[in-house]
Amino acid sequence: MQRVTSRSGRSGLDRRTFLRAVAFTALAVPTTTGLVACTSGYEDTPDPLRPLWLQAEDHAKAARRLAAESTERHDLANAVATLRSAQAKALRAEVERLNRPVPEESAPATAVRDDDLFASLAQGRDDALALLPDLPRHRAGLVGAVAAGCAAALELGPASQAEEPDVDVTSVRRLEDDTAQALQTALGAEHAAVWVYGLVRAFLDADYDGGISRGERAHLERRDRAERLLTAAGRPPRPAEPAYVVGDSVTDPTSAARAVATAENDAATAWHGVLERTDDTTVRTFAVQCLLGAATRGVHWRDAAGLDPRLQPLPGRETTAH
């Protein structure tokens, strides 16, 4: 192009050739732009949720085989099979919704021994958490719920909770309005949970003291960190209410356990809402920690209250505690 700058025409194209070249280029550009427009909105890489879906199906099948072969572990295996099947169904629906290309040679789901239910649950939890940072918001909520469901089911076996990464919530300096609103809602759920744990002490015997103390301490810690996060981002945290309304009157141990299960369910729902309203990695990490904590505590309180199902496949996406 620099050669066409000669005023004498001795170096470069003559005027007629130059104009014809420009005209050809002008005709060519819209065609190229049109081709880009047709393809730029289509994601042609395999869906990252597909392996998670196939893994859940594989784990459900292994659990069903164990349920059929082991009288001793029949109920537990059936519960895990039901949980993983429900998760697979939700993941499959999301994968098929986008209809992205299927890999020609899909890697098979990692084999799981029929007697190793808890290893499969830990694997499902960890693989879901590994995907979380890079997902769009609505998928982050789904995958966070899958991780929480697996974490809750792990509570039925040996203690095997993953260590929580240390998250500096005060590093977040800016929050979008919808993220801030979701965090305020989650903070409100934490305030309510602290209040409920204080309420039920009078109705539960000494066998529950450990569970009450751990749950209350966890919600106080979540509450304080949520307040610090909001404050660091210039969003004044909302204070606690003087009292909160529970669905049913608390009059005995069963209704007390139900009130705590409901409070944990409400907290899970609120933190799931945060996952669906943020792209910030720090906020997501904190939110999923809170979601998993509510789900793991909730399974014990659901059991104490006799709520069905004891295990929720997708904590935070189920809206009721019974």
Secondary structure, 3 states (H helix, E strand, C coil): CHHHHCCCCCCCCCHHHHHHHHHHHHHHHHHHHHHHHHHCCCCCCCCCCHHHHHHHHHHHHHHHHHHHHCCCCHHHHHHHHHHHHHHHHHHHHHHHHHCCCCCCCCCCCCCCCCCCHHHHHHHHHHHHHHHHHHCCHHHHHHHHHHHHHHHHHHCCCCCCCCCCCCCCHHHCCCCCHHHHHHHHHHHHHHHHHHHHHHHHHHHCCHHHHHHHHHHHHHHHHHHHHHHHHHHHCCCCCCCCCCCCCCCCCCCCHHHHHHHHHHHHHHHHHHHHHHHCCCCCHHHHHHHHHHHHHHHHHHHHHHHHHCCCCCCCCCCCCCCCCC
